[in-house]
Amino acid sequence: MHQLRKDPILSRWVAVLSESLSPADYPQPPQQPAEDSCPLCAGRESETPPEITSVTGDDGRWRARVLPSFKPILVPEGDLGRRGYGMYDAMNSVGANEIIVETPDHNARPEDMGPEQVMAVLELYRKRLIDIQSDERIRHVLVCKNSGSEAGSGLTHQHSEIIATPVIPLRMKTELDGAKAYYSYKERCIYCDIIDEELRVGNRLIMESERFVAFCPYAPKYPFEFWVAPKEHSCSYEDISGGDLADLSGLLASTIKRMRAMLGEPSYNYVVHTAPNNVPRRDRRHTLGDDFHWHIEVVPRLQKASGFEWGSGFYVVPTRPEDAAEFYRRSDA
């Protein structure tokens, strides 16, 4: 019999099918050709907007760099201009759209270049979060990666995106509310409890390092979804230390390489879930530092959502997370 599972954070139900599909049962995406005219490649810097910041190697050349988006939806200039139209609310699209170019080479992936390259990318995430959150107009900053056409990427060169908004998006607000409600009831962080449970049970655990853990969540939205989280409680990614960055780089590189090898180079997304900009204001969340726990959610795009899933938010998962974790553990990447 299939099983219905409840996500303890979002109170969302998913259906986990009893007979798990293996990685080979999912259709493999076509490989995208390299783009000879890619503006993100080294040597074509004059074709991009002016660089915001970068990480350079010993040879003085950039290893990873940050650029403004080519066609930004949100821009840092101007005021919010909050206004109403009858019963409706509106404001100006103040914020930030940035691109993190993860490698100089069009066909290279940071995890294949070693943990140092991944660490360069993760360090740029930290720097940009700190800088963008100094703007009190910004309420939330999302760091995400779209790899492959099925994941929404329009560029084949490996890159991440930063999107800063003057509001907290609904998906993030629901997550924050779920964490706060759990903390109000138990006076413990729900993510810390989840991590402790996954380490205790072990059947959804993919791997762990000294400071981080990777596991398949109990009630995922998608098959082979996995999370990476620090073992030590922390609500904000930008507070990460140098030692933690090095540890995270190795674990994230390893798990992504396992996913790619096991699932045949799938399109995938990952999102860094970090606390919103906690600047002083009347509705400030006073328990945010205690109830929220930053983490990274990684989702291979193996199937499209059905009308039932889009319409209800009730997802069907054809591979049990316990089996998915076992496949990950057995991967020799």
Secondary structure as UniProt FT lines:
FT   STRAND          3..6
FT   TURN            8..10
FT   STRAND          13..16
FT   HELIX           23..25
FT   TURN            36..37
FT   TURN            39..40
FT   TURN            42..43
FT   HELIX           45..47
FT   STRAND          53..56
FT   TURN            58..59
FT   STRAND          62..68
FT   STRAND          83..85
FT   TURN            86..87
FT   STRAND          88..90
FT   STRAND          96..101
FT   TURN            106..107
FT   HELIX           110..112
FT   HELIX           115..132
FT   TURN            133..134
FT   TURN            136..137
FT   STRAND          140..147
FT   HELIX           149..151
FT   STRAND          159..165
FT   HELIX           170..186
FT   HELIX           190..201
FT   TURN            203..204
FT   STRAND          205..208
FT   STRAND          212..215
FT   TURN            223..224
FT   STRAND          226..230
FT   HELIX           237..239
FT   HELIX           242..263
FT   STRAND          268..273
FT   TURN            282..283
FT   TURN            286..287
FT   HELIX           288..291
FT   STRAND          295..300
FT   HELIX           307..312
FT   STRAND          315..317
FT   HELIX           321..330
//
